[in-house]
Amino acid sequence: MPDPMRLSTPTMPPLSRRVYCNRTLNLRGIRAIGCDMDYTLVHYNHDLWEQTAYEHVKRSLLAAGYPVQDFEFDPQLVTRGLVLDLERGNVVKCSRFGYVTRAMHGTRMLSHDQQRKAYARTLVDLSEGRWVFLNTLFSLSEGCLFGQLVDLLDAGALAPQLGYRDLYSLVTQHMGVAHMEGTLKEEIMRDPDRFVVLDEELPLALLDMKHAGKRLMVVTNSEWAYTRFMMAYAFDAYLPGGMTWRELFDVVIVSARKPLFFTGQSSLYEIVDEEAGLCRPSSGQLQSGKVFIGGHARLVEQHLGVPGEDILYVGDHLYADVHVCKEILRWRTALIVRELEEELAGQASFEADRERLEALMRQKADLERHQARLRLSLQRAEANYGPVVQGAGGRLGGGDHKAGLAEIKQRLFDLDDAITPLAARAARTFNPHWGPLMRAGRDKSRLARTLERYADVYTSRVSNFLPYTPYAYLRAPGGSLPHDG
């Protein structure tokens, strides 16, 4: 019998396909897995999706008399994790502590001085109605339209009584109409090959989970007709032996109205004719193999007969999926961040420059520490007080110190000349305006902090669980503190 300690170590997936842990997750203890559909089980070409959504809203605004005929969708203008400032008509990026690190008014980036003047005394507090967090990929067209309407209002092309907050209401109203009318989803169903990014590894990953004894659920806000079509398109061709997606999932809940699904007590309806979508009020209990509309999370716990800590919910929406699910129910949570693949690819391409930048920053820090000691040593010598400053070097007469300070100043100028272009490239690794998704300068972004707080694990797609197996013990790294070595 081979020695198990001498078995080969499995190869880790590439960085872009790994599962990252904020809190240790023992998959062996997970007894049920619920999944959102859009951007979780079914992925889209998000630029094309948002372009199409944008065009629908633009046509709706034109029909209502707004002069938006020259608007064009810019997929680089905003990213997930930014915040709208409805008082100033700005889009901002902030750190985990709420400090604004970059800002755009309308579609124009503010200079450092303009940004500092606007936000030096302001912290972004998402509990205040002034701020709107763009926390899903569906927010890209919304943020782009808001910025362009701000430009239009500033140019005097809109009614002067409108304020920036009114512009946001206008966008969400017409965005809602576009989605509620179903025209966008009808377009996707007519040509799914254009919109959907298929993942043939996903069904196998979920089959592994199912055969390991975990019960699988779909809980989506999409309506039944769309869910049925998209799930069949994404799954059925990759399942074995004529199996369909309905056999894979124990429970299917559509039109769930998340986040209300996790916080409320909505009525439950059962679909009795899946072709026509006809439904009837349910007895109030879920049943395996059936499709339901609405309901609430407590019904899921009752149906499964398992506590919340044994349920893992996977979704892409920071608030409607993982925030309330974790905060209210204490279910385990996984956030899908598809942009992670692009961000990590950008970081990998910058790796050599990053090492160079870090080395230069260490040199700069060393020089600044020496500069501080020299300045204090000169100060004490000129005022004739205190002991010699350790590590300052030179004599206390002052001449050597002044020459040393001049030399350090020049060396710092030279270092800054080398650092500036590297730092600028680092700031553009994911987006030319806003930089990396998870960073705000050298700090974590608000998106990263929110993800860290509410998502036990995060990854770019559900199929990334495949190489880990349903029996993995996913360990969070030890937390680091400034005083750690």
TITIRO-668876 format. One record per residue (C-alpha): residue in three letters; x, y, z. Coordinates in steps of 0.5 Angstrom, whole numbers, m for minus. Layout:
N
REC   residu      px      py      pz
REC      ALA       X       Y       Z
...
//
This chain:
485
REC   residu      px      py      pz
REC      MET       0       0       0
REC      PRO       3       7      m2
REC      ASP       5      12       4
REC      PRO      m1      17       4
REC      MET       5      22       6
REC      ARG       9      21       0
REC      LEU       3      22      m5
REC      SER       4      27     m10
REC      THR       1      34      m8
REC      PRO      m5      37     m13
REC      THR      m3      42     m17
REC      MET      m6      49     m15
REC      PRO     m11      52     m20
REC      PRO      m8      59     m23
REC      LEU      m9      65     m19
REC      SER     m15      68     m23
REC      ARG     m19      61     m22
REC      ARG     m18      60     m14
REC      VAL     m22      61      m9
REC      TYR     m20      66      m4
REC      CYS     m22      65       4
REC      ASN     m24      71       9
REC      ARG     m27      66      14
REC      THR     m25      58      14
REC      LEU     m30      54      10
REC      ASN     m30      47      11
REC      LEU     m34      44       5
REC      ARG     m35      37       8
REC      GLY     m40      41      13
REC      ILE     m44      44       8
REC      ARG     m50      40       7
REC      ALA     m54      45       2
REC      ILE     m52      50      m3
REC      GLY     m56      55      m6
REC      CYS     m54      59     m12
REC      ASP     m57      66     m16
REC      MET     m57      65     m23
REC      ASP     m55      71     m27
REC      TYR     m48      72     m26
REC      THR     m47      67     m22
REC      LEU     m49      60     m25
REC      VAL     m50      64     m32
REC      HIS     m45      69     m34
REC      TYR     m46      74     m39
REC      ASN     m41      78     m44
REC      HIS     m42      84     m39
REC      ASP     m40      89     m44
REC      LEU     m45      87     m49
REC      TRP     m50      86     m44
REC      GLU     m49      93     m41
REC      GLN     m49      96     m48
REC      THR     m56      93     m49
REC      ALA     m59      95     m43
REC      TYR     m56     102     m44
REC      GLU     m59     102     m51
REC      HIS     m66     100     m48
REC      VAL     m66     106     m43
REC      LYS     m63     111     m48
REC      ARG     m69     109     m52
REC      SER     m74     110     m46
REC      LEU     m71     117     m44
REC      LEU     m71     119     m52
REC      ALA     m79     117     m52
REC      ALA     m80     121     m46
REC      GLY     m77     127     m49
REC      TYR     m70     128     m46
REC      PRO     m64     130     m51
REC      VAL     m60     124     m50
REC      GLN     m59     122     m58
REC      ASP     m51     123     m57
REC      PHE     m50     119     m51
REC      GLU     m46     113     m52
REC      PHE     m44     107     m47
REC      ASP     m37     107     m45
REC      PRO     m35     101     m41
REC      GLN     m29     104     m38
REC      LEU     m33     110     m35
REC      VAL     m35     106     m28
REC      THR     m33     100     m25
REC      ARG     m37      96     m20
REC      GLY     m35      98     m13
REC      LEU     m35     106     m14
REC      VAL     m40     110     m10
REC      LEU     m45     116     m13
REC      ASP     m45     122     m10
REC      LEU     m52     125     m11
REC      GLU     m51     132      m8
REC      ARG     m45     133     m12
REC      GLY     m46     129     m18
REC      ASN     m40     126     m17
REC      VAL     m38     118     m18
REC      VAL     m32     117     m13
REC      LYS     m28     111     m11
REC      CYS     m26     111      m3
REC      SER     m22     107       2
REC      ARG     m25     102       7
REC      PHE     m25     107      12
REC      GLY     m29     112       7
REC      TYR     m24     117       5
REC      VAL     m25     119      m2
REC      THR     m19     117      m7
REC      ARG     m21     119     m14
REC      ALA     m27     123     m16
REC      MET     m31     124     m23
REC      HIS     m36     130     m24
REC      GLY     m40     127     m29
REC      THR     m35     124     m34
REC      ARG     m29     128     m32
REC      MET     m24     126     m27
REC      LEU     m23     131     m22
REC      SER     m16     134     m21
REC      HIS     m12     132     m14
REC      ASP     m14     139     m11
REC      GLN     m21     139     m14
REC      GLN     m22     133     m10
REC      ARG     m19     135      m4
REC      LYS     m23     141      m4
REC      ALA     m29     137      m5
REC      TYR     m28     131       0
REC      ALA     m22     133       5
REC      ARG     m28     133      11
REC      THR     m32     128       8
REC      LEU     m33     121       9
REC      VAL     m37     116       5
REC      ASP     m42     113      10
REC      LEU     m47     108       5
REC      SER     m52     109      11
REC      GLU     m53     116       8
REC      GLY     m58     117       3
REC      ARG     m53     121      m1
REC      TRP     m49     115      m3
REC      VAL     m51     110      m8
REC      PHE     m46     104      m8
REC      LEU     m45     101     m15
REC      ASN     m44      94     m13
REC      THR     m46      89     m18
REC      LEU     m44      89     m26
REC      PHE     m51      91     m27
REC      SER     m49      98     m25
REC      LEU     m44      99     m30
REC      SER     m50     102     m35
REC      GLU     m53     106     m29
REC      GLY     m47     109     m27
REC      CYS     m45     111     m34
REC      LEU     m52     114     m36
REC      PHE     m52     118     m29
REC      GLY     m45     121     m31
REC      GLN     m47     123     m38
REC      LEU     m54     126     m35
REC      VAL     m50     130     m30
REC      ASP     m46     133     m36
REC      LEU     m52     135     m40
REC      LEU     m55     138     m33
REC      ASP     m49     142     m32
REC      ALA     m49     144     m40
REC      GLY     m56     147     m39
REC      ALA     m59     142     m43
REC      LEU     m64     139     m38
REC      ALA     m70     143     m34
REC      PRO     m66     147     m29
REC      GLN     m70     145     m23
REC      LEU     m67     138     m23
REC      GLY     m62     136     m18
REC      TYR     m57     131     m19
REC      ARG     m61     126     m14
REC      ASP     m67     127     m19
REC      LEU     m62     125     m25
REC      TYR     m61     118     m21
REC      SER     m68     117     m20
REC      LEU     m69     118     m27
REC      VAL     m64     113     m29
REC      THR     m67     108     m24
REC      GLN     m74     109     m27
REC      HIS     m72     108     m34
REC      MET     m68     102     m32
REC      GLY     m73      99     m28
REC      VAL     m78     100     m34
REC      ALA     m73      97     m39
REC      HIS     m72      91     m35
REC      MET     m80      90     m33
REC      GLU     m82      90     m40
REC      GLY     m77      84     m41
REC      THR     m75      87     m48
REC      LEU     m68      86     m46
REC      LYS     m69      79     m43
REC      GLU     m73      77     m50
REC      GLU     m67      80     m54
REC      ILE     m62      75     m50
REC      MET     m67      69     m51
REC      ARG     m67      70     m58
REC      ASP     m59      70     m59
REC      PRO     m56      67     m53
REC      ASP     m50      65     m56
REC      ARG     m48      73     m57
REC      PHE     m50      74     m49
REC      VAL     m48      68     m45
REC      VAL     m41      66     m44
REC      LEU     m42      58     m43
REC      ASP     m38      54     m38
REC      GLU     m37      47     m39
REC      GLU     m34      45     m32
REC      LEU     m40      48     m28
REC      PRO     m44      42     m29
REC      LEU     m39      37     m27
REC      ALA     m37      42     m21
REC      LEU     m44      42     m18
REC      LEU     m45      34     m20
REC      ASP     m39      33     m15
REC      MET     m43      37     m10
REC      LYS     m49      33     m11
REC      HIS     m46      26     m11
REC      ALA     m43      28      m4
REC      GLY     m49      29      m1
REC      LYS     m50      36      m2
REC      ARG     m57      39      m4
REC      LEU     m57      44      m9
REC      MET     m62      50     m10
REC      VAL     m63      56     m15
REC      VAL     m66      62     m12
REC      THR     m66      68     m17
REC      ASN     m70      74     m18
REC      SER     m71      72     m25
REC      GLU     m78      70     m27
REC      TRP     m79      63     m29
REC      ALA     m79      63     m37
REC      TYR     m73      67     m37
REC      THR     m70      62     m32
REC      ARG     m72      56     m35
REC      PHE     m69      58     m42
REC      MET     m62      60     m39
REC      MET     m61      54     m35
REC      ALA     m63      49     m40
REC      TYR     m58      53     m45
REC      ALA     m52      53     m40
REC      PHE     m53      46     m37
REC      ASP     m56      41     m41
REC      ALA     m51      40     m46
REC      TYR     m46      39     m41
REC      LEU     m50      34     m37
REC      PRO     m49      26     m37
REC      GLY     m54      21     m40
REC      GLY     m59      26     m42
REC      MET     m60      29     m35
REC      THR     m63      36     m35
REC      TRP     m61      42     m30
REC      ARG     m68      40     m27
REC      GLU     m65      34     m24
REC      LEU     m59      37     m22
REC      PHE     m63      42     m17
REC      ASP     m67      40     m11
REC      VAL     m71      46     m11
REC      VAL     m72      52     m16
REC      ILE     m75      59     m13
REC      VAL     m76      64     m18
REC      SER     m78      71     m17
REC      ALA     m75      71     m10
REC      ARG     m75      78      m9
REC      LYS     m68      78      m6
REC      PRO     m66      81      m1
REC      LEU     m73      81       1
REC      PHE     m73      73       1
REC      PHE     m68      73       6
REC      THR     m71      78      11
REC      GLY     m79      78      10
REC      GLN     m84      73      10
REC      SER     m87      73       3
REC      SER     m92      68       0
REC      LEU     m90      62      m3
REC      TYR     m93      60     m10
REC      GLU     m92      53     m14
REC      ILE     m92      53     m21
REC      VAL     m97      48     m24
REC      ASP     m96      48     m31
REC      GLU     m88      49     m33
REC      GLU     m90      51     m40
REC      ALA     m95      56     m39
REC      GLY     m92      59     m32
REC      LEU     m99      58     m29
REC      CYS     m98      58     m21
REC      ARG    m103      57     m15
REC      PRO    m102      59      m8
REC      SER     m97      54      m4
REC      SER     m99      50       2
REC      GLY     m93      54       5
REC      GLN     m88      48       5
REC      LEU     m83      47      m1
REC      GLN     m82      40      m4
REC      SER     m77      37      m8
REC      GLY     m77      37     m16
REC      LYS     m82      43     m16
REC      VAL     m81      50     m18
REC      PHE     m84      56     m13
REC      ILE     m85      63     m14
REC      GLY     m83      68      m8
REC      GLY     m83      65      m1
REC      HIS     m77      66       4
REC      ALA     m71      63       7
REC      ARG     m74      60      13
REC      LEU     m78      56       8
REC      VAL     m71      53       6
REC      GLU     m69      52      12
REC      GLN     m75      48      14
REC      HIS     m75      44       8
REC      LEU     m68      42       9
REC      GLY     m68      41      16
REC      VAL     m61      44      17
REC      PRO     m59      50      21
REC      GLY     m56      56      17
REC      GLU     m49      55      18
REC      ASP     m49      49      14
REC      ILE     m52      52       8
REC      LEU     m48      56       3
REC      TYR     m51      61      m1
REC      VAL     m47      63      m8
REC      GLY     m49      70     m11
REC      ASP     m46      76     m15
REC      HIS     m49      82     m11
REC      LEU     m46      84      m5
REC      TYR     m52      87      m2
REC      ALA     m58      82      m4
REC      ASP     m54      76      m4
REC      VAL     m49      76       1
REC      HIS     m50      82       6
REC      VAL     m57      80       8
REC      CYS     m56      73       8
REC      LYS     m50      73      13
REC      GLU     m53      79      17
REC      ILE     m60      76      18
REC      LEU     m59      69      17
REC      ARG     m52      67      19
REC      TRP     m52      63      12
REC      ARG     m45      61      10
REC      THR     m43      66       4
REC      ALA     m39      66      m3
REC      LEU     m39      72      m7
REC      ILE     m38      71     m15
REC      VAL     m33      77     m17
REC      ARG     m32      75     m25
REC      GLU     m28      81     m26
REC      LEU     m23      78     m21
REC      GLU     m20      74     m27
REC      GLU     m18      81     m31
REC      GLU     m16      84     m25
REC      LEU     m11      78     m23
REC      ALA      m9      78     m30
REC      GLY      m7      85     m30
REC      GLN      m3      84     m24
REC      ALA       1      79     m27
REC      SER       3      83     m33
REC      PHE       5      88     m28
REC      GLU       9      83     m23
REC      ALA      16      85     m25
REC      ASP      15      93     m25
REC      ARG      11      92     m18
REC      GLU      17      88     m15
REC      ARG      21      94     m18
REC      LEU      16      99     m15
REC      GLU      17      96      m8
REC      ALA      24      96      m8
REC      LEU      24     103     m10
REC      MET      19     105      m5
REC      ARG      23     101       1
REC      GLN      29     106      m2
REC      LYS      25     112      m1
REC      ALA      23     110       6
REC      ASP      30     109       8
REC      LEU      32     116       6
REC      GLU      26     119       9
REC      ARG      28     116      16
REC      HIS      35     118      15
REC      GLN      33     125      13
REC      ALA      29     126      19
REC      ARG      34     124      23
REC      LEU      39     129      20
REC      ARG      34     134      21
REC      LEU      33     133      28
REC      SER      41     133      29
REC      LEU      42     139      26
REC      GLN      36     142      30
REC      ARG      39     140      36
REC      ALA      46     143      34
REC      GLU      44     149      32
REC      ALA      39     150      38
REC      ASN      45     147      43
REC      TYR      40     142      47
REC      GLY      40     135      47
REC      PRO      44     129      46
REC      VAL      47     127      39
REC      VAL      41     123      35
REC      GLN      43     116      33
REC      GLY      44     114      26
REC      ALA      44     122      24
REC      GLY      52     121      22
REC      GLY      56     127      21
REC      ARG      59     132      26
REC      LEU      55     137      30
REC      GLY      57     143      27
REC      GLY      52     143      22
REC      GLY      56     143      15
REC      ASP      56     136      14
REC      HIS      48     135      16
REC      LYS      46     141      11
REC      ALA      50     138       6
REC      GLY      48     131       7
REC      LEU      40     134       7
REC      ALA      42     137       0
REC      GLU      44     130      m2
REC      ILE      38     126       1
REC      LYS      34     131      m2
REC      GLN      37     130      m9
REC      ARG      36     123      m9
REC      LEU      29     123      m7
REC      PHE      28     127     m13
REC      ASP      31     122     m17
REC      LEU      27     116     m14
REC      ASP      21     120     m15
REC      ASP      22     121     m22
REC      ALA      23     113     m23
REC      ILE      17     112     m18
REC      THR      12     116     m21
REC      PRO      11     112     m28
REC      LEU      11     106     m25
REC      ALA       6     108     m20
REC      ALA       2     111     m25
REC      ARG       2     104     m29
REC      ALA       0     100     m23
REC      ALA      m6     105     m22
REC      ARG      m9     103     m29
REC      THR      m8      95     m28
REC      PHE     m15      94     m28
REC      ASN     m19     101     m31
REC      PRO     m15     107     m34
REC      HIS     m20     112     m29
REC      TRP     m20     108     m23
REC      GLY     m15     103     m22
REC      PRO     m15      96     m19
REC      LEU     m22      94     m16
REC      MET     m20      91      m9
REC      ARG     m15      97      m8
REC      ALA     m16     105      m7
REC      GLY      m9     107      m7
REC      ARG      m5     103      m2
REC      ASP     m11     101       2
REC      LYS     m17      96       1
REC      SER     m23      99      m3
REC      ARG     m29     100       0
REC      LEU     m31      94      m4
REC      ALA     m26      90      m2
REC      ARG     m28      91       5
REC      THR     m35      90       4
REC      LEU     m33      83       1
REC      GLU     m28      82       7
REC      ARG     m34      83      12
REC      TYR     m40      79       9
REC      ALA     m37      74       4
REC      ASP     m34      68       7
REC      VAL     m30      66       1
REC      TYR     m30      69      m6
REC      THR     m28      67     m13
REC      SER     m29      69     m20
REC      ARG     m34      63     m22
REC      VAL     m38      57     m19
REC      SER     m34      52     m23
REC      ASN     m27      54     m19
REC      PHE     m30      50     m14
REC      LEU     m28      44     m18
REC      PRO     m21      42     m17
REC      TYR     m22      43      m9
REC      THR     m27      38      m9
REC      PRO     m33      38      m4
REC      TYR     m29      35       1
REC      ALA     m24      41       2
REC      TYR     m22      45       8
REC      LEU     m21      52       6
REC      ARG     m17      56      11
REC      ALA     m17      63      11
REC      PRO     m10      66      12
REC      GLY      m8      69      18
REC      GLY     m10      76      19
REC      SER      m4      81      19
REC      LEU      m3      87      23
REC      PRO       2      93      22
REC      HIS       6      91      28
REC      ASP       7      84      25
REC      GLY      14      83      22
//
